[in-house]
Amino acid sequence: MNRMGEAVVLLAVCSTLLAGCGAPRIPNAVSDREYEVYSAWTNHYFEKKAPKALFLYSRTFVFDPLAPYGDGDSLHRQDAIPWDMIRRLHDLGTAEYPLNFDDFRQPNSLIGLKHKVVDSPPTDPEFGYDALSFSRVAFNRAGDKALFAFSDQCAAGECGTGGEVLASKVSGAWHFQRTQRIWLF
């Protein structure tokens, strides 16, 4: 084999090895691990005060930190989130994915609050509620770090908040840290 052939083989081997080192690709359907993160985060988010009514959107929303309006650079620089996790969310493009919390019955992954899965929240502004939506979740290779975004709409869209969340799994339990970027509406 000539030097050019050796270089091509070496490059192919290195590429194959490096491809397995980063964050895994996000699957085409919401995974059990993602439901586990959504459930743990929801229970954490409402641990001090349960909502009057909780609605969970039936589809994920697009969270692309590398889109023109995104903040991938800040996530990487300020929050030390690895580029490969950020890229995995970008790789999803504009796809939204169905969620079905009611059919999800894995141990330690149930939302411990009464809730209803909806396509859209109630339109009555007098009715107090929280309507949560989630992006897909990017995990690191070890599965102990996760990056996602959430949105919490309340009072028929008259108020709400959202933001990026970095999760870490320690001793079997998920712990959550909001990034420095949040949104209010």
C-alpha positions as CSV (number, residue, x, y, z in Angstrom):
1,M,0.0,0.0,0.0
2,N,1.4,3.4,-0.9
3,R,1.6,6.4,1.5
4,M,-1.6,7.9,0.2
5,G,-3.5,4.7,0.7
6,E,-2.1,4.4,4.3
7,A,-3.2,8.0,5.0
8,V,-6.7,7.3,3.8
9,V,-7.0,4.1,5.9
10,L,-5.6,5.9,9.0
11,L,-8.0,8.8,8.5
12,A,-10.9,6.4,8.2
13,V,-9.9,4.5,11.3
14,C,-9.5,7.8,13.3
15,S,-12.8,9.1,12.1
16,T,-14.5,5.9,13.1
17,L,-12.9,6.0,16.6
18,L,-13.7,9.7,17.1
19,A,-17.3,9.3,16.0
20,G,-17.9,7.1,19.1
21,C,-16.4,9.6,21.5
22,G,-18.9,12.4,21.4
23,A,-22.5,12.7,22.4
24,P,-24.8,10.0,20.8
25,R,-27.2,11.0,18.1
26,I,-30.7,11.8,19.3
27,P,-33.0,9.0,18.1
28,N,-36.1,9.6,15.9
29,A,-38.5,9.0,18.7
30,V,-38.5,10.4,22.3
31,S,-36.5,7.9,24.4
32,D,-37.2,6.5,27.9
33,R,-34.2,8.5,29.1
34,E,-35.7,11.7,27.9
35,Y,-39.0,10.9,29.6
36,E,-37.0,10.3,32.8
37,V,-35.4,13.7,32.5
38,Y,-38.7,15.5,31.7
39,S,-40.4,13.8,34.7
40,A,-37.6,14.5,37.2
41,W,-37.4,18.1,36.0
42,T,-41.2,18.6,36.3
43,N,-41.2,17.2,39.8
44,H,-38.2,19.4,40.7
45,Y,-39.7,22.5,39.1
46,F,-43.0,22.2,41.1
47,E,-41.5,20.8,44.3
48,K,-42.3,23.9,46.4
49,K,-45.7,24.6,44.9
50,A,-47.9,22.4,42.7
51,P,-49.7,24.2,39.9
52,K,-53.5,24.6,40.0
53,A,-53.7,22.7,36.8
54,L,-50.8,21.1,34.8
55,F,-50.9,20.6,31.0
56,L,-48.1,19.0,29.1
57,Y,-47.8,19.7,25.4
58,S,-48.1,16.6,23.2
59,R,-45.1,17.6,21.0
60,T,-41.6,18.8,21.6
61,F,-40.6,22.2,20.4
62,V,-37.5,23.1,18.4
63,F,-34.5,24.1,20.4
64,D,-31.5,24.8,18.2
65,P,-28.6,26.6,20.0
66,L,-26.8,26.9,16.6
67,A,-29.6,28.6,14.7
68,P,-29.2,32.3,13.9
69,Y,-31.2,33.3,17.1
70,G,-29.5,30.6,19.1
71,D,-26.7,30.9,21.7
72,G,-24.5,27.9,21.3
73,D,-21.4,30.0,21.8
74,S,-22.6,31.2,25.2
75,L,-23.7,27.7,26.2
76,H,-20.3,26.4,25.5
77,R,-18.2,29.3,26.9
78,Q,-20.3,30.3,29.9
79,D,-21.9,27.1,30.9
80,A,-19.2,24.7,29.7
81,I,-21.6,22.6,27.7
82,P,-19.7,20.4,25.2
83,W,-20.0,21.3,21.5
84,D,-21.1,17.7,20.6
85,M,-24.2,18.0,22.8
86,I,-25.1,21.4,21.3
87,R,-24.6,20.0,17.8
88,R,-26.9,17.0,18.5
89,L,-29.8,19.4,19.1
90,H,-28.9,21.4,16.0
91,D,-28.8,18.1,13.9
92,L,-32.6,17.6,14.6
93,G,-33.4,20.6,12.4
94,T,-37.0,21.9,12.7
95,A,-38.6,18.6,13.5
96,E,-41.0,18.3,16.4
97,Y,-41.7,14.9,18.0
98,P,-44.8,13.5,19.6
99,L,-44.8,13.1,23.4
100,N,-47.2,10.8,25.3
101,F,-46.6,11.1,29.0
102,D,-49.8,9.2,29.8
103,D,-48.5,6.0,28.0
104,F,-45.1,6.3,29.7
105,R,-45.0,4.1,32.8
106,Q,-41.4,3.4,33.5
107,P,-40.4,3.2,37.2
108,N,-38.9,6.4,38.7
109,S,-40.0,8.3,35.6
110,L,-43.6,9.2,36.3
111,I,-44.6,12.8,36.8
112,G,-45.9,12.9,40.3
113,L,-48.5,15.5,39.6
114,K,-51.9,15.3,38.2
115,H,-51.6,16.4,34.6
116,K,-53.3,16.3,31.2
117,V,-51.5,16.0,27.8
118,V,-52.8,18.6,25.3
119,D,-52.2,19.9,21.8
120,S,-52.9,23.5,23.0
121,P,-53.7,25.0,26.5
122,P,-57.1,26.2,27.6
123,T,-58.0,29.7,26.2
124,D,-59.9,30.9,29.3
125,P,-57.6,33.5,30.9
126,E,-59.5,33.2,34.2
127,F,-58.4,29.6,34.6
128,G,-55.0,29.4,36.4
129,Y,-52.7,26.7,35.0
130,D,-49.1,25.9,33.8
131,A,-48.6,24.5,30.4
132,L,-45.2,22.9,29.9
133,S,-43.4,22.1,26.7
134,F,-40.0,20.5,26.2
135,S,-37.4,20.3,23.6
136,R,-35.6,17.0,22.8
137,V,-32.8,16.1,25.2
138,A,-29.1,15.7,24.2
139,F,-27.1,13.4,26.4
140,N,-23.3,13.0,26.7
141,R,-21.8,9.7,25.9
142,A,-21.9,8.5,29.5
143,G,-25.6,9.4,29.8
144,D,-25.0,11.4,33.0
145,K,-25.3,14.9,31.5
146,A,-28.3,16.2,29.6
147,L,-29.2,19.5,27.8
148,F,-32.7,20.6,27.0
149,A,-35.0,23.6,27.0
150,F,-38.5,24.1,28.5
151,S,-41.3,26.6,28.3
152,D,-43.9,27.2,31.0
153,Q,-46.9,29.1,29.7
154,C,-49.5,30.3,32.3
155,A,-52.7,32.3,32.2
156,A,-53.6,31.7,28.6
157,G,-50.2,33.0,27.4
158,E,-50.3,36.2,29.5
159,C,-47.3,35.1,31.4
160,G,-44.6,32.5,31.4
161,T,-41.0,31.6,31.4
162,G,-38.5,29.2,29.9
163,G,-34.9,28.5,29.3
164,E,-32.1,26.1,28.8
165,V,-31.4,23.5,31.4
166,L,-28.3,21.4,32.1
167,A,-29.0,18.2,34.0
168,S,-26.5,16.0,35.8
169,K,-27.2,12.5,37.1
170,V,-25.6,11.8,40.5
171,S,-26.1,8.6,42.5
172,G,-29.1,7.8,40.3
173,A,-30.9,11.1,40.7
174,W,-31.1,14.0,38.2
175,H,-30.0,17.4,39.4
176,F,-30.8,20.6,37.4
177,Q,-29.1,23.9,36.7
178,R,-30.6,26.6,34.6
179,T,-28.2,28.3,32.3
180,Q,-27.8,32.1,32.3
181,R,-30.3,32.5,29.4
182,I,-33.9,32.5,30.3
183,W,-36.9,33.9,28.6
184,L,-40.0,35.6,30.0
185,F,-43.3,36.3,28.2
